[in-house]
Structure formats: structure tokens, C-alpha cells
Amino acid sequence: MSTQSRMNVAKLAPELFHAVVELEDAVRKSGFDAQLLHLVRLRASQINGCTYCVDLHVKESLADEVNPMILHHVAVWRESSLFDDRTRAALEWTESVTLVAQTGIPDAAFAAVRAVFSEAEIAQLTIAISMINVWNRIAVSSRQQHPVPSKPAAKARPA
């Protein structure tokens, strides 16, 4: 696959892009648990194959002091002991909503979120998941590139 960017959506459709940014700002200001938002965004980005968003959300998570071990385990959350019931339900809901064409949003996934979140929180979570899916689709379809760091100088090994 080519790694060359296809288009700059923000420049080509500024009014629409601005509307997406406004909704994202509303999600960020909603008061929903910030760490859960980081994990949900990361998981959806992994599923959608959005390297730009995975890179961004790992960096944002680390800046907000999310435990790096938790970030390493997001892709394998079902097998990890690091996640509580609330986080597991949020990640399961993320997968169901992100993969809606395959999952059809199973009743079991809804029951899991309903057991640990209020209806208002489920609505906020669903909108947050929908937003990261919008961003993933914009970034993947336009082939937005994640920054590539320059190689660090080799460390000298003690003799």
C-alpha cells in the first residue's frame, strides 16, 4: 500500500471538517472518564487500521499519564487481567459499535455496558466511539500519515 497522503480533508472541506472538530470538542468536554476515552479511541483505531490515530492516541494517553502497560494490553484486553468490568464493557462496546456490519451490536454487549454505565454514559460512550470512527475513516481514506521519528543515535555499550 502506498504511504503517500491522498488529500487534505480539512483544506478541501473546511466547513464540514470544522463541524467534526466541534463535535469532538463536545465529546472531550462531556465529562466522560478521560482514561476510558483514551482506551476506546485506541481500540477503535487499532481495529480500523489507522496508524495515524493509534500513534496520536498512544501519545495523548501517555501525556495524560495512562499506564503504558495498559496501552500495551488494549489489543488483547480479553486476555489481560489489567482491566476492570467497566473498562471491559467499554472495550466490548467499542468493538461492537466499530464493527457494526459484522456484529449487529449484540444484546450481550449492550447488557455488559448497561450493567456498569448509566444510560447517559452509554449515550456519551456511543457518541465517543462514533467520533473516533469518523476520525479513523477520514485519516485512513486520505492516508494521513503518522509522524516518523528520526532514528536516535546508537547508545554506547559499557565495555
N, C-alpha and C positions, 0 to 999 in steps of 0.2 A: 504494500500500500504506500502511496505517496505521502510524504510528510509535509508537502508544501500546502500552505494555507490556501483555501479556495476563495474566500470572500470575507469582508469585514461587515458583519451584520449590523453592528452599531452605526457604522457610517452610511450603509445603504438603506436602512430603515430606522432612522433615529427616533421618530415618534413612537414606533412600536417597541423598540428596544428600551426606550425610557419608561414605557409603561411596565415592562417586565422588571426593570430595576426598581420601580416604585413598589410593585407587589413584593419583591424580595426584601425591600426595606421594611415593609409592613410585617413580614414573617419574622425578621430579625428583632423587631420591636414588640412582638406579640407577648413576650414574657415566657414563652415555652422554654423548657430546660435547654440551656446552651450546649452542654456536652452531648445530650441526645441529638440535637440538631446536627452537630458535627458528625456524629456516627452515622446518622441517617443519610446525610449528604455524601459521606464517603462510601457507604454501602451501595447506594443507588449509582454513584459514579463508577464503582467497580463493575457492577452488573452491566451498565451501559457502555463500558469500554472507553470511558472518557479520561484519557491520560491528563489532559489539562486540569480537569476538575478534581481528579484524585490528588494530583500534586498540590493544587490550591487548598483543598480541604485538609490534607495532612499538615501542611504548613500552618493554616489557621488554627487547627486543633492543637498543635504543639505550642503556638504562640499563646493560646488560652490555657496552657498547662494541662492538657489532656494527657494521661499516662501513655507514653509511647507503646507499652506492651498491649494496651487495649487497642490501639490503632493497628498493630500487627495482627491482632486476632479478629478484626472486624469481618474479614472474608471467610473466616472459619468459626463464626460466633456460635453455631450449633454445637460444636465440639469443645468449645472453650468454657472453662469454669470462671472466667473473669466477669461475666455479665449477669446482672440480676434479672428478675422476672420482667420488670418494666422495660429494661433495655432489650431483652429478648423479644418481647412483644412488639416493640417499636421496630426492630430489625426485621421481624417476620412480616409486619405490616408493610414496611418499606419494600421488601421483596415482592409481596403480593400486588401492591399498587404499581410498582415499576414494571412488573411482568404481567400486567393485567390481561393481555391477549392469551397468555398461557395459563394463568391461574384462575381467571374469572373471579378473583377475590373470594377465596373460600370462607365459609362460615366459621371454620376453626380459627382462622387468622383474625377475624373480627371478634370472636369470643375472647381471644387472647388479649387484644388491646382493650376490649371493654372491661375485662377483669381488673385492669390496673390503671386505666385512664378514665377521666370523666368524658362525657360526650363532647364538651367544648374542647378538651385536649385532643380527642380523636380528630375533630374537625381541623384544629391547628396542625396536627401532625400530618394529616392527609394533604393539606394545602402545602406544607413544607416539602413533603415528598413530591408533590406535583411540580413545585417550583424547581427543585433540583433536576427533575426530569426535563423540564423546559430548558434549563441551562445546559444539561448534557446534550440534548438534541441540537441546540444551537452550536455548541462547541464541536461536537462530532461531525455534524453535517458541513460545517465550514472549515473543518480540520484545523481548529485553533490549536496552536502548539504550546506545550508547556515549556517553561524556560529550561535550557540545557546548561547546567553549571560547567564552568571550565574545570578541567582536571586539577585537583590540588597537587601541590608539589609532593613528591615521594618523601615520606618520613625516613630519617636516618635511623638505622637499627643499631642498638648498642653492640659493641664488639664483644 
